[in-house]
Amino acid sequence: MHDRLPTETATARGGNGAAPTAGPVPPPALNQRCPFGPSPGLTALRDEQPLRPMRYPDGHVGWLATGHPAVRKILADPRFSSRLELMHLPFELDFDGIPSAPAGDLTAMDAPEHTRYRRRLAGAFTVRRMRLLTERVEEITAEHLDAMERQGTSADLVTAFAQPVPTLVICELLGVPYTDRSRFQGYTAALSGVDVTLEEQIAAMADLSSYIQELITAKRTAPTDDLLSDLVTDGGFTDAELAGIGSFLLAAGLDTTANMIAYGTFALLSHPEQLARLRAEPELAAPAVEELLRYLSIAHTGIRTALEDVEIDGHTIRAGDTVTLSIEAANRDAERFPDPDTLDLGRRTTGHLAFGHGIHQCLGQQLARVELTVALPALLARFPGLRLAVPADEVPLREGVNVLGGVHGLPVAW
């Protein structure tokens, strides 16, 4: 545990010569949406001092990065580790210590181990390969829109559309039977749940890994045309690593895109002028997706630990110091994105951090882009009268520090 104050050699935002760096603050609300952006308390901290000391619940004094330049630099710097066992968390735990990540969890390993995994997997998620999936994503999307239309004039968009489309896509890509979805969706729901203990999350990950291990065993005997079969056939990973990789890819491919489809639809329905703009200018689909990714920042928080002393924007972050990175605050930083709290589907969004940055930038980001660019315009085109079926303030938001942002459900009518 580290309980000393980080070295502070710089000044608050506004340049050298301004007021000295403030003392450590307690962890702010990291995902208290309003309903689409970071909490006012978090943005106030960013505007006052975008990289500042923070006192963690376990007494460790580390850092909170909220400004776009600082968050981007730290994400790109190999002197910061992603290993779980080195971290202090910005929320209370009911146990001591954080266990190491299971094999195959790319988000929680450093180079050179991470490099070995990433090089072997990157070829499966290239822009070209993901674009080749577009036609199949369009078919899956149309099938689910047909089903919504048949069932009546209202639905929960999450269960009727946002969840099943990316679930079916990632299942086909990996070679996971869609008929098993109730089983693995239960595991992934436990992994990202708000009221789930760490013990329950560890158990869910173990169950998901066991399920993938069964598939790997079957694919060794009878490989099929899918990513898991390719990895099994090509060699280079142990069975434990393959089970971990499969679990990681399945969980990541399910929850993130489903959340973006539902949360993005909620944002569009809440901004009718932008919704009308997208309907009138379908060529805006790709930039609209990027703006929704920036504006919503559903993967709202990252954590890194310094492996050695590092200078960032005039501050010395000591070896062992944990830094909490607010992606949502960085993506709303006015120094990078003018008028950042306005949803503007035509804005330039280059450099947004919704998929992270550096070696841990999302492996499946191109797949997510394909799914979102197909699903959102198709939904709006199929139902010109799409609207919320409940007042906006009654839409249940996913809040908490250990989950993705988004909605639990989205009642809509057409």
Wavefront OBJ file of the C-alpha trace (Angstrom):
o trace
v 0.000 0.000 0.000
v 1.238 3.502 -0.785
v 0.197 6.292 1.498
v 2.549 9.090 0.605
v 1.574 12.058 -1.487
v 2.601 11.902 -5.143
v 5.275 14.382 -6.119
v 3.726 17.512 -7.507
v 5.955 19.677 -9.637
v 3.404 21.441 -11.759
v 0.482 23.765 -11.506
v -3.217 23.603 -12.038
v -4.777 23.857 -15.510
v -4.082 27.228 -16.925
v -0.323 26.905 -17.327
v 2.829 27.297 -15.321
v 2.666 29.987 -12.733
v -0.959 29.342 -11.822
v -2.125 28.084 -8.435
v -0.209 25.078 -7.047
v -1.563 21.566 -7.436
v -4.375 20.805 -5.007
v -4.231 17.979 -2.488
v -5.767 14.550 -2.995
v -9.503 14.319 -3.525
v -11.720 11.319 -2.748
v -12.876 9.232 -5.718
v -15.689 11.026 -7.566
v -18.809 9.358 -8.940
v -17.365 7.620 -11.985
v -20.561 6.650 -13.752
v -23.370 8.776 -12.405
v -24.913 9.689 -15.745
v -26.930 12.848 -16.407
v -28.177 10.818 -18.329
v -25.591 10.656 -21.117
v -22.542 12.386 -19.720
v -20.215 12.339 -16.735
v -21.383 13.760 -13.419
v -20.951 17.504 -12.819
v -18.570 16.709 -9.970
v -16.278 14.769 -12.276
v -16.216 17.441 -14.963
v -15.553 20.116 -12.338
v -12.478 18.192 -11.205
v -11.294 17.949 -14.814
v -11.784 21.653 -15.474
v -9.947 22.550 -12.269
v -7.009 20.175 -12.698
v -7.025 17.413 -15.359
v -4.391 15.300 -13.596
v -4.553 15.443 -9.831
v -3.823 13.364 -6.722
v -6.643 11.161 -5.474
v -6.942 9.244 -2.216
v -8.271 5.740 -2.848
v -10.625 3.969 -0.424
v -7.758 1.719 0.767
v -5.700 4.786 1.729
v -3.422 4.699 -1.300
v -2.746 8.149 -2.725
v -2.563 7.877 -6.472
v -3.944 9.963 -9.299
v -7.095 10.835 -11.207
v -6.682 11.730 -14.897
v -9.655 13.450 -16.509
v -8.167 15.659 -19.252
v -7.844 14.262 -22.777
v -4.073 14.861 -23.170
v -3.166 13.190 -19.866
v -5.472 10.195 -20.341
v -4.205 9.628 -23.895
v -0.543 9.842 -22.857
v -0.967 7.378 -20.010
v -2.890 4.880 -22.163
v -0.074 4.971 -24.725
v 2.839 4.761 -22.269
v 4.285 1.240 -21.731
v 5.631 2.368 -18.366
v 2.055 2.041 -17.082
v 0.809 -1.479 -16.388
v -2.651 -2.986 -16.831
v -2.025 -5.904 -14.463
v -4.855 -6.257 -11.971
v -2.694 -7.326 -9.050
v -0.799 -4.005 -9.160
v -3.917 -1.839 -9.015
v -5.729 0.042 -6.307
v -9.409 0.450 -7.116
v -11.356 3.718 -6.812
v -14.173 1.973 -4.971
v -14.587 -0.146 -1.850
v -13.795 -3.870 -1.861
v -15.008 -6.460 0.604
v -11.801 -8.478 0.364
v -8.031 -7.909 0.453
v -6.023 -7.767 -2.730
v -6.978 -8.152 -6.360
v -6.281 -11.523 -7.994
v -4.345 -11.773 -11.239
v -6.406 -11.931 -14.419
v -7.079 -15.361 -15.915
v -5.084 -16.476 -18.959
v -6.390 -14.899 -22.129
v -7.638 -11.621 -20.623
v -5.840 -9.213 -22.939
v -6.958 -6.164 -20.985
v -4.959 -7.184 -17.918
v -1.517 -8.105 -19.249
v 1.547 -6.164 -20.347
v 4.122 -6.675 -23.086
v 5.749 -8.995 -24.052
v 2.966 -11.443 -23.094
v 0.310 -9.089 -24.440
v 2.246 -8.703 -27.707
v 2.250 -12.471 -28.254
v -1.535 -12.641 -27.882
v -2.254 -9.488 -29.848
v -0.167 -10.437 -32.889
v -1.905 -13.780 -33.238
v -5.400 -12.328 -32.835
v -5.098 -9.064 -34.776
v -5.425 -10.795 -38.156
v -8.871 -12.047 -37.208
v -10.208 -8.517 -36.656
v -8.782 -6.508 -39.561
v -10.831 -3.744 -41.178
v -11.082 -5.809 -44.395
v -12.237 -8.961 -42.612
v -14.825 -7.087 -40.581
v -16.178 -5.320 -43.678
v -16.622 -8.703 -45.306
v -19.041 -9.456 -42.450
v -21.210 -6.461 -43.325
v -23.621 -8.415 -45.525
v -24.196 -10.995 -42.806
v -24.706 -8.263 -40.176
v -27.286 -6.668 -42.501
v -29.125 -9.999 -42.783
v -29.160 -10.551 -39.028
v -30.314 -6.973 -38.453
v -33.155 -7.274 -40.975
v -34.319 -10.563 -39.455
v -34.635 -9.011 -36.003
v -36.357 -5.883 -37.314
v -38.832 -8.186 -39.085
v -39.470 -9.948 -35.788
v -40.048 -6.633 -33.991
v -42.501 -5.558 -36.674
v -44.404 -8.824 -36.429
v -44.783 -8.675 -32.666
v -46.742 -5.411 -32.583
v -46.100 -1.708 -32.110
v -43.881 -1.636 -29.038
v -40.962 -3.543 -27.511
v -38.026 -3.410 -25.143
v -35.317 -2.533 -27.648
v -32.624 -4.156 -25.498
v -34.047 -7.676 -25.585
v -35.729 -7.425 -29.004
v -32.849 -5.936 -30.966
v -29.794 -4.529 -29.169
v -28.769 -7.780 -27.471
v -29.594 -10.446 -30.076
v -27.934 -8.787 -33.097
v -24.364 -8.568 -31.719
v -24.857 -11.854 -29.854
v -25.607 -13.722 -33.062
v -22.739 -11.983 -34.899
v -20.085 -12.814 -32.288
v -21.416 -16.363 -31.953
v -21.037 -16.948 -35.695
v -17.594 -15.326 -35.733
v -16.280 -17.433 -32.850
v -18.210 -20.603 -33.642
v -20.311 -20.561 -30.465
v -23.788 -22.160 -30.775
v -26.422 -19.424 -30.587
v -28.744 -21.960 -28.950
v -26.490 -21.786 -25.882
v -27.058 -18.030 -25.513
v -29.090 -18.187 -22.311
v -26.162 -20.005 -20.696
v -23.322 -17.682 -21.698
v -25.411 -14.502 -21.466
v -26.004 -15.369 -17.821
v -22.261 -15.578 -17.272
v -21.571 -12.263 -19.012
v -24.413 -10.558 -17.139
v -22.811 -11.644 -13.872
v -19.432 -10.320 -15.012
v -20.814 -6.805 -15.526
v -23.554 -6.721 -12.909
v -23.893 -3.947 -10.365
v -24.958 -6.007 -7.371
v -22.650 -8.936 -8.024
v -19.848 -9.770 -5.594
v -16.312 -10.425 -6.747
v -16.707 -14.065 -5.731
v -19.754 -14.318 -7.995
v -17.868 -12.653 -10.840
v -14.928 -15.039 -10.421
v -17.351 -17.968 -10.444
v -19.054 -16.640 -13.575
v -15.710 -16.294 -15.345
v -14.766 -19.840 -14.337
v -18.097 -21.157 -15.659
v -17.717 -19.235 -18.914
v -14.169 -20.541 -19.296
v -15.348 -24.115 -18.695
v -18.046 -23.657 -21.324
v -15.499 -22.401 -23.885
v -13.162 -25.258 -22.936
v -15.908 -27.725 -23.899
v -16.159 -26.035 -27.297
v -12.388 -26.139 -27.782
v -12.319 -29.855 -27.041
v -15.062 -30.408 -29.611
v -13.310 -28.262 -32.220
v -10.067 -30.213 -31.812
v -11.997 -33.276 -32.942
v -14.162 -31.598 -35.567
v -12.997 -28.069 -36.498
v -15.489 -25.781 -38.221
v -15.182 -22.524 -40.175
v -14.804 -20.040 -37.338
v -12.259 -18.141 -35.288
v -12.015 -20.578 -32.378
v -11.398 -23.481 -34.761
v -8.677 -21.448 -36.516
v -6.932 -20.761 -33.200
v -7.175 -24.413 -32.171
v -5.851 -25.633 -35.524
v -3.049 -23.073 -35.814
v -1.572 -23.948 -32.427
v 0.485 -21.533 -30.355
v -1.887 -21.314 -27.391
v -2.491 -23.774 -24.591
v -6.023 -24.977 -23.900
v -6.189 -22.728 -20.829
v -5.123 -19.743 -22.921
v -7.644 -20.618 -25.639
v -10.426 -20.899 -23.066
v -9.460 -17.514 -21.661
v -9.247 -15.895 -25.103
v -12.629 -17.308 -26.125
v -14.245 -16.153 -22.889
v -12.727 -12.687 -23.228
v -13.813 -12.273 -26.862
v -17.326 -13.584 -26.230
v -17.922 -11.395 -23.190
v -16.438 -8.314 -24.875
v -18.411 -8.848 -28.077
v -21.734 -9.266 -26.310
v -22.132 -6.487 -23.797
v -20.339 -3.520 -25.328
v -22.045 -3.338 -28.718
v -25.455 -4.237 -27.287
v -25.099 -1.343 -24.869
v -24.068 1.047 -27.615
v -27.044 0.130 -29.826
v -29.549 0.698 -27.019
v -27.846 3.693 -25.401
v -27.155 5.266 -28.799
v -30.825 4.900 -29.745
v -31.830 6.496 -26.429
v -29.498 9.420 -27.128
v -30.873 9.910 -30.643
v -34.494 9.759 -29.484
v -33.617 12.360 -26.846
v -32.088 14.689 -29.459
v -34.795 14.903 -32.159
v -32.886 17.464 -34.226
v -29.924 15.097 -34.536
v -32.253 12.160 -35.190
v -33.908 14.117 -38.032
v -30.486 15.005 -39.387
v -29.414 11.362 -39.540
v -32.667 10.363 -41.210
v -32.221 13.117 -43.816
v -28.513 12.449 -44.378
v -27.883 8.671 -44.282
v -24.281 9.306 -45.350
v -23.765 10.609 -41.805
v -24.046 7.065 -40.410
v -20.303 6.478 -39.941
v -19.486 9.882 -38.355
v -22.688 9.620 -36.303
v -21.473 6.334 -34.813
v -18.117 7.919 -33.920
v -19.857 10.868 -32.275
v -22.141 8.583 -30.275
v -19.094 6.597 -29.155
v -17.433 9.818 -27.980
v -20.553 11.332 -26.466
v -21.606 8.227 -24.527
v -18.219 6.639 -23.655
v -19.823 3.506 -22.261
v -16.458 2.026 -21.173
v -16.083 4.998 -18.892
v -13.087 4.241 -16.678
v -9.639 2.695 -16.981
v -6.909 2.041 -14.428
v -3.128 1.878 -14.822
v -0.205 1.537 -12.408
v 3.188 3.165 -12.952
v 6.061 0.668 -13.233
v 8.650 3.421 -12.782
v 8.678 7.147 -12.103
v 6.975 8.920 -15.028
v 6.600 12.617 -15.817
v 3.172 13.513 -17.233
v 2.301 17.149 -17.913
v 4.778 18.290 -15.277
v 3.644 15.845 -12.588
v 5.860 13.020 -11.339
v 3.859 9.834 -11.020
v 5.928 7.534 -8.822
v 6.494 3.828 -9.420
v 3.604 1.957 -7.785
v 1.150 4.854 -8.053
v -2.226 3.884 -9.495
v -3.894 6.267 -11.948
v -7.647 6.163 -12.542
v -8.458 7.299 -16.077
v -11.860 8.852 -16.739
v -12.500 8.126 -20.410
v -15.886 9.847 -20.288
v -14.432 13.074 -18.872
v -11.581 13.011 -21.414
v -14.026 12.532 -24.283
v -15.913 15.612 -23.058
v -12.761 17.757 -22.705
v -13.349 21.142 -24.376
v -9.627 21.476 -25.061
v -9.968 18.571 -27.525
v -13.618 18.729 -28.635
v -15.264 22.175 -28.903
v -18.676 22.403 -27.249
v -18.116 18.845 -25.969
v -21.448 18.357 -24.203
v -23.414 18.893 -27.421
v -24.304 15.825 -29.485
v -23.280 16.862 -33.010
v -23.367 13.997 -35.514
v -21.358 15.965 -38.041
v -18.487 16.937 -35.757
v -14.863 15.859 -36.163
v -14.234 13.173 -33.538
v -10.698 12.106 -34.412
v -8.832 11.087 -31.291
v -11.807 10.051 -29.159
v -10.904 7.415 -26.599
v -14.061 5.309 -26.598
v -12.057 2.282 -27.766
v -9.076 3.174 -25.589
v -5.639 3.983 -26.973
v -2.232 2.345 -27.168
v -1.574 -1.381 -27.096
v -4.863 -2.101 -25.341
v -7.029 -0.296 -27.891
v -10.114 -2.437 -28.467
v -9.326 -5.460 -30.641
v -12.918 -5.675 -31.874
v -13.475 -1.998 -32.630
v -13.908 -2.558 -36.384
v -16.533 -5.217 -35.758
v -18.356 -2.849 -33.412
v -18.259 -0.090 -36.023
v -19.741 -2.407 -38.665
v -22.539 -3.528 -36.335
v -23.420 -0.003 -35.199
v -23.239 1.517 -38.683
v -25.627 -1.154 -39.943
v -27.973 -1.502 -36.957
v -28.768 2.099 -36.026
v -29.689 3.417 -39.521
v -31.644 0.231 -40.280
v -33.666 0.614 -37.077
v -34.499 4.231 -37.841
v -35.400 3.427 -41.448
v -37.677 0.530 -40.516
v -39.594 2.508 -37.863
v -39.940 6.185 -38.903
v -42.183 6.780 -35.884
v -39.796 5.236 -33.354
v -40.154 6.917 -29.961
v -39.661 6.291 -26.269
v -42.611 4.482 -24.704
v -41.874 5.948 -21.260
v -40.654 9.373 -20.096
v -36.904 9.707 -20.566
v -36.304 9.978 -16.828
v -37.899 6.546 -16.354
v -35.424 4.751 -18.635
v -33.353 2.532 -16.298
v -29.694 3.532 -16.556
v -26.776 1.227 -15.842
v -24.895 3.065 -13.137
v -22.109 1.981 -10.843
v -18.338 1.858 -10.898
v -17.778 -1.673 -12.147
v -20.062 -1.820 -15.157
v -20.342 -0.350 -18.599
v -22.588 2.647 -18.976
v -25.852 2.123 -20.808
v -29.439 1.151 -20.133
v -30.971 -1.953 -18.593
v -33.976 -1.653 -20.873
v -35.350 0.759 -23.469
v -39.139 0.681 -23.928
v -39.935 2.001 -27.407
v -43.005 2.250 -29.629
v -43.511 2.958 -33.339
l 1 2 3 4 5 6 7 8 9 10 11 12 13 14 15 16 17 18 19 20 21 22 23 24 25 26 27 28 29 30 31 32 33 34 35 36 37 38 39 40 41 42 43 44 45 46 47 48 49 50 51 52 53 54 55 56 57 58 59 60 61 62 63 64 65 66 67 68 69 70 71 72 73 74 75 76 77 78 79 80 81 82 83 84 85 86 87 88 89 90 91 92 93 94 95 96 97 98 99 100 101 102 103 104 105 106 107 108 109 110 111 112 113 114 115 116 117 118 119 120 121 122 123 124 125 126 127 128 129 130 131 132 133 134 135 136 137 138 139 140 141 142 143 144 145 146 147 148 149 150 151 152 153 154 155 156 157 158 159 160 161 162 163 164 165 166 167 168 169 170 171 172 173 174 175 176 177 178 179 180 181 182 183 184 185 186 187 188 189 190 191 192 193 194 195 196 197 198 199 200 201 202 203 204 205 206 207 208 209 210 211 212 213 214 215 216 217 218 219 220 221 222 223 224 225 226 227 228 229 230 231 232 233 234 235 236 237 238 239 240 241 242 243 244 245 246 247 248 249 250 251 252 253 254 255 256 257 258 259 260 261 262 263 264 265 266 267 268 269 270 271 272 273 274 275 276 277 278 279 280 281 282 283 284 285 286 287 288 289 290 291 292 293 294 295 296 297 298 299 300 301 302 303 304 305 306 307 308 309 310 311 312 313 314 315 316 317 318 319 320 321 322 323 324 325 326 327 328 329 330 331 332 333 334 335 336 337 338 339 340 341 342 343 344 345 346 347 348 349 350 351 352 353 354 355 356 357 358 359 360 361 362 363 364 365 366 367 368 369 370 371 372 373 374 375 376 377 378 379 380 381 382 383 384 385 386 387 388 389 390 391 392 393 394 395 396 397 398 399 400 401 402 403 404 405 406 407 408 409 410 411 412 413 414
